[in-house]
Amino acid sequence: MSEPFTFATLQVEADDRGIVCCTFNRPEVRNALNLEMVQEVRRLLEQLAARDEVRALIFTGAGGQAFVSGADIAELRERGRAEALQRINNSLFREIEQFPVPTIAAVRGWALGGGCELAMACDLRVAGESARFGQPEVRLGIIPGAGATYRLPRLVGMGRARELIFTGRILDASEALAIGLVNYVVPDDQVLAKARALAAEIAEGSPLAVRFAKMALNAAAEMSTDAALTLETLMQAVLFEDEEKYRRMTAFLERRRARKS
């Protein structure tokens, strides 16, 4: 897989398995999310969505001190009502959530405010032991405005989400794991390796089946039970006629026969 990506605030690498790693690269400000970075991530998502060979997308932060420390406060302070209604970060994180292939947040250091919301918009989260998560917006006179009031309760439950948002308390990696905010905690120097290993596992599956599975899981959170089950059935009907299904099931049956002989 070639690598035609050039950005000012991102470093992007892609391998021949279809695994793409996007590194937020503003370590001098702990990878704070400014408007330029938002625009570049959006452009990257658009480019990758058009490439069928992409199997998984990893997000991580440069420098080791932060994943994304939050929105750029200098920019945020100057934004008014009009900017809030533009949903600058909110709409980007929705695009990440709806990106057609699975996304993984590989988190070391700070993931606060918008950084925590970005991680929650990803499908999976791998945290280093130094990772710190939180929604401290009320301490700055605002509320989480990029999806935390929607996604945090779905990950950790409404009671815990209320506590974290009302207090702005910061969690360490072990507590984040205990409440279900992250999937794994590993030593800091193993975070990216673990994320890549997860991505490699995902890449082994049928590309169409994985995409459909993500689509169905996303829809299930927003649809009625009957609608969600109908969508699942329709996707399964398409996959039942997919050549990839025949190939994979035939290989499975042949391996089983070989073990019995």
Backbone torsions as a table, in degrees:
resi	resn	phi	psi	omega
1	MET	NA	122.9	-178.2
2	SER	-73.3	170.4	-174.3
3	GLU	-132.5	78.1	-176.9
4	PRO	-92.1	32.9	-172.0
5	PHE	-102.8	125.8	177.3
6	THR	-134.4	118.7	-178.3
7	PHE	-138.6	158.5	178.8
8	ALA	-83.9	-33.8	-174.1
9	THR	-112.2	0.7	-178.4
10	LEU	-128.4	147.1	166.3
11	GLN	-114.5	128.1	-174.1
12	VAL	-124.9	127.4	177.1
13	GLU	-126.4	142.5	177.8
14	ALA	-133.2	141.7	179.3
15	ASP	-112.5	178.3	-174.4
16	ASP	-77.5	-1.9	174.5
17	ARG	-91.9	-3.4	-177.5
18	GLY	87.0	16.5	178.0
19	ILE	-95.2	122.8	-178.8
20	VAL	-110.4	134.5	176.8
21	CYS	-117.8	120.6	177.9
22	CYS	-108.4	119.1	-179.4
23	THR	-105.4	121.9	173.9
24	PHE	-70.0	123.0	-166.5
25	ASN	-123.0	64.8	170.0
26	ARG	-131.6	57.0	-172.7
27	PRO	-61.5	-23.6	-179.1
28	GLU	-66.4	-20.8	176.1
29	VAL	-123.4	31.9	-180.0
30	ARG	53.0	38.5	175.6
31	ASN	58.3	34.7	177.5
32	ALA	-58.2	140.9	-174.0
33	LEU	-86.0	103.5	177.0
34	ASN	-102.4	178.1	-174.9
35	LEU	-63.5	-37.5	179.2
36	GLU	-62.0	-42.8	179.3
37	MET	-65.4	-41.8	177.3
38	VAL	-55.9	-47.6	-178.5
39	GLN	-64.8	-36.7	-179.0
40	GLU	-72.8	-38.6	176.3
41	VAL	-62.9	-42.1	178.4
42	ARG	-60.5	-41.6	179.0
43	ARG	-65.8	-40.1	178.0
44	LEU	-61.9	-46.1	-179.9
45	LEU	-58.8	-41.1	178.9
46	GLU	-63.1	-43.1	179.4
47	GLN	-64.9	-44.6	-175.8
48	LEU	-70.8	-35.2	-178.5
49	ALA	-62.5	-23.9	-179.7
50	ALA	-85.7	-0.2	-175.2
51	ARG	-111.3	111.0	-175.9
52	ASP	-65.4	-22.1	-176.2
53	GLU	-77.6	-9.9	-179.9
54	VAL	-71.9	128.6	-177.8
55	ARG	-111.2	-29.9	-179.5
56	ALA	-159.9	152.6	-179.2
57	LEU	-128.1	122.9	178.7
58	ILE	-104.7	135.4	171.5
59	PHE	-111.4	135.7	175.4
60	THR	-149.5	174.1	-176.9
61	GLY	-117.6	144.1	178.7
62	ALA	-77.8	152.6	170.9
63	GLY	92.3	-19.5	176.4
64	GLY	84.1	-15.6	-178.5
65	GLN	-88.7	-20.0	-176.0
66	ALA	-155.7	144.7	165.4
67	PHE	-75.5	-74.8	165.0
68	VAL	-140.7	118.9	-174.4
69	SER	-72.7	-12.1	179.8
70	GLY	138.9	-173.9	174.7
71	ALA	-68.6	154.6	177.4
72	ASP	-68.7	108.7	-173.1
73	ILE	-62.5	-34.9	178.9
74	ALA	-61.1	-40.3	175.9
75	GLU	-71.7	-43.1	-175.1
76	LEU	-62.3	-37.2	-178.7
77	ARG	-61.2	-32.7	-176.3
78	GLU	-89.3	-7.2	-179.4
79	ARG	-77.9	144.4	179.2
80	GLY	-115.9	-164.4	-176.5
81	ARG	-58.2	-40.6	-177.6
82	ALA	-61.7	-41.6	179.9
83	GLU	-67.7	-37.4	177.9
84	ALA	-61.0	-41.4	-178.1
85	LEU	-72.1	-14.4	174.9
86	GLN	-75.4	-15.1	177.1
87	ARG	55.6	52.0	-172.5
88	ILE	-59.9	-57.2	179.2
89	ASN	-78.7	-38.0	-178.4
90	ASN	-55.2	-47.5	-177.8
91	SER	-70.4	-34.2	176.7
92	LEU	-63.7	-45.2	-177.5
93	PHE	-67.5	-30.1	173.8
94	ARG	-65.8	-38.0	176.9
95	GLU	-63.9	-39.5	176.7
96	ILE	-63.9	-44.7	179.3
97	GLU	-59.0	-38.1	-176.6
98	GLN	-94.7	2.8	177.4
99	PHE	-55.2	136.8	-167.5
100	PRO	-64.8	-23.2	178.7
101	VAL	-113.5	160.8	-177.5
102	PRO	-60.0	144.5	179.1
103	THR	-119.0	147.1	-177.5
104	ILE	-131.2	128.4	173.1
105	ALA	-94.2	120.5	177.3
106	ALA	-105.1	103.8	-164.4
107	VAL	-110.3	122.2	166.7
108	ARG	-123.4	140.8	177.6
109	GLY	72.2	-146.9	-169.6
110	TRP	-75.0	134.3	170.0
111	ALA	-138.6	79.6	-172.5
112	LEU	-113.2	151.7	176.1
113	GLY	54.9	-120.9	179.2
114	GLY	-60.7	-27.5	177.1
115	GLY	-67.7	-40.5	176.2
116	CYS	-67.9	-39.6	179.2
117	GLU	-66.1	-36.8	176.4
118	LEU	-64.1	-45.1	178.5
119	ALA	-60.7	-39.5	-179.9
120	MET	-69.6	-25.3	177.1
121	ALA	-72.5	-18.1	176.7
122	CYS	-77.8	160.2	-178.0
123	ASP	-74.8	-36.5	-177.8
124	LEU	-134.5	153.0	-179.5
125	ARG	-132.8	123.7	173.9
126	VAL	-110.7	123.2	-176.8
127	ALA	-112.4	140.3	168.5
128	GLY	-82.3	165.0	-178.6
129	GLU	-63.3	-21.4	178.7
130	SER	-85.4	-5.1	-173.2
131	ALA	-64.0	141.9	177.3
132	ARG	-135.4	128.9	-175.6
133	PHE	-120.4	146.6	176.1
134	GLY	179.0	161.9	175.8
135	GLN	-122.6	81.0	-174.0
136	PRO	-87.9	19.7	-171.3
137	GLU	-59.3	-37.0	-176.3
138	VAL	-62.1	-24.3	178.0
139	ARG	-74.2	-12.8	177.7
140	LEU	-108.2	8.0	175.9
141	GLY	86.3	15.0	177.5
142	ILE	-133.8	-175.7	174.4
143	ILE	-118.7	164.6	172.1
144	PRO	-58.3	125.2	-173.3
145	GLY	-123.1	17.2	-178.5
146	ALA	-132.1	35.4	170.3
147	GLY	112.4	-6.5	-176.4
148	ALA	-65.0	-36.3	-179.3
149	THR	-69.0	-17.0	178.1
150	TYR	-96.2	-48.0	-171.4
151	ARG	-86.6	-35.9	-176.4
152	LEU	-61.0	-45.0	177.9
153	PRO	-61.1	-31.4	-178.9
154	ARG	-73.5	-23.2	179.0
155	LEU	-91.0	-41.0	-171.0
156	VAL	-120.5	-1.1	-177.4
157	GLY	94.4	151.8	-174.5
158	MET	-65.3	-41.4	-178.0
159	GLY	-61.5	-46.7	179.8
160	ARG	-67.6	-38.5	179.2
161	ALA	-62.9	-42.1	177.6
162	ARG	-59.0	-46.0	-179.3
163	GLU	-59.3	-48.1	-175.4
164	LEU	-67.9	-37.6	-179.2
165	ILE	-77.2	-39.2	-179.8
166	PHE	-67.5	-36.6	-176.1
167	THR	-93.1	-24.9	-173.9
168	GLY	71.4	18.3	-175.8
169	ARG	-66.6	144.5	-179.8
170	ILE	-99.9	133.0	-178.5
171	LEU	-100.5	144.6	169.2
172	ASP	-86.7	175.3	-172.8
173	ALA	-63.3	-39.8	-176.7
174	SER	-65.9	-40.1	178.1
175	GLU	-70.0	-37.3	177.2
176	ALA	-59.9	-38.6	177.7
177	LEU	-68.6	-42.0	-176.1
178	ALA	-63.2	-34.0	-177.8
179	ILE	-94.6	-0.3	176.3
180	GLY	89.9	12.9	179.1
181	LEU	-74.4	-31.0	177.7
182	VAL	-124.9	160.1	-178.7
183	ASN	-89.6	-35.0	-177.0
184	TYR	-143.7	149.3	167.3
185	VAL	-124.4	127.7	-179.7
186	VAL	-136.4	165.1	173.4
187	PRO	-55.7	149.1	-174.7
188	ASP	-53.6	-39.0	-176.0
189	ASP	-75.9	-1.5	178.6
190	GLN	-111.8	1.7	-173.8
191	VAL	-61.3	-52.5	-176.9
192	LEU	-67.4	-36.8	177.9
193	ALA	-62.6	-42.1	178.1
194	LYS	-64.9	-42.2	178.5
195	ALA	-62.2	-41.5	178.6
196	ARG	-66.5	-37.0	178.0
197	ALA	-64.7	-41.1	175.5
198	LEU	-62.8	-43.9	179.1
199	ALA	-61.6	-38.6	179.4
200	ALA	-65.6	-38.8	176.0
201	GLU	-61.6	-43.3	178.7
202	ILE	-62.1	-42.0	-177.0
203	ALA	-65.0	-18.5	179.1
204	GLU	-76.1	-18.7	-178.7
205	GLY	-79.9	169.6	175.0
206	SER	-62.1	124.2	-178.0
207	PRO	-56.5	-43.7	-179.1
208	LEU	-68.5	-40.1	179.4
209	ALA	-63.1	-41.9	179.3
210	VAL	-64.2	-43.3	178.8
211	ARG	-62.5	-43.6	178.7
212	PHE	-64.8	-39.8	179.7
213	ALA	-60.9	-43.4	178.4
214	LYS	-64.3	-42.8	179.8
215	MET	-61.1	-42.6	-179.2
216	ALA	-67.4	-41.1	179.0
217	LEU	-64.6	-42.4	177.4
218	ASN	-62.3	-43.9	-177.7
219	ALA	-66.5	-34.1	-176.6
220	ALA	-61.0	-27.9	-179.7
221	ALA	-75.8	-12.9	-172.0
222	GLU	-125.5	-3.7	-175.9
223	MET	-114.6	164.7	171.8
224	SER	-68.3	163.5	-180.0
225	THR	-58.7	-47.0	-178.1
226	ASP	-62.6	-42.0	-179.5
227	ALA	-66.3	-40.9	-179.5
228	ALA	-65.3	-41.4	179.5
229	LEU	-69.2	-33.9	176.2
230	THR	-65.5	-43.7	177.5
231	LEU	-61.1	-43.7	179.0
232	GLU	-58.9	-43.4	179.9
233	THR	-63.8	-42.7	180.0
234	LEU	-64.8	-41.2	177.6
235	MET	-63.7	-40.4	178.7
236	GLN	-64.0	-37.3	178.5
237	ALA	-62.0	-41.1	177.1
238	VAL	-63.9	-45.3	-177.6
239	LEU	-66.8	-32.1	179.0
240	PHE	-61.4	-24.9	179.5
241	GLU	-99.6	4.1	-176.5
242	ASP	-81.6	135.7	179.8
243	GLU	-59.7	-32.6	179.3
244	GLU	-61.2	-37.3	178.1
245	LYS	-62.9	-45.0	179.4
246	TYR	-63.3	-43.1	-178.0
247	ARG	-63.4	-47.0	-176.9
248	ARG	-68.7	-40.9	-179.8
249	MET	-70.2	-36.2	176.0
250	THR	-62.9	-43.7	178.6
251	ALA	-62.3	-39.3	178.4
252	PHE	-62.7	-46.6	-178.6
253	LEU	-65.5	-37.1	178.8
254	GLU	-66.7	-39.0	177.2
255	ARG	-64.6	-39.9	-179.5
256	ARG	-66.1	-40.8	177.4
257	ARG	-64.6	-37.1	179.9
258	ALA	-65.5	-36.0	179.7
259	ARG	-69.6	-31.9	-177.9
260	LYS	-79.1	-24.9	-175.9
261	SER	-80.7	NA	NA
